[in-house]
Amino acid sequence: MKSQSNKSIIILCGGMSKRMGQDKGSLQIQETPMIIHVLEAITPQINEVIIVLNDRDRIAKYKSIIDSYLKKT
């Protein structure tokens, strides 16, 4: 019998994005924020996702993005 193991991932989203000029995680790619593309790519293999953010505004922004995504699924 195979044992189930928990797999976690930490995504660091606290950078200043100076070269990009805008927050990369919320950047729209094919009308979907980049963080959603990342989450869709990793969730089949991962049980827990931790997103590290650097300020309250960014936390609220990502919460809104992820909540909207979860309502659609």
Number of C-alpha atoms within 10 A of each C-alpha: 3 4 5 6 8 9 11 12 14 10 13 12 19 16 11 12 12 8 6 9 8 11 15 16 19 17 14 13 11 8 7 13 18 17 21 19 14 12 14 10 11 13 14 8 11 14 12 11 14 10 13 14 16 12 9 9 10 17 16 12 12 20 12 12 17 15 11 11 13 10 7 6 5
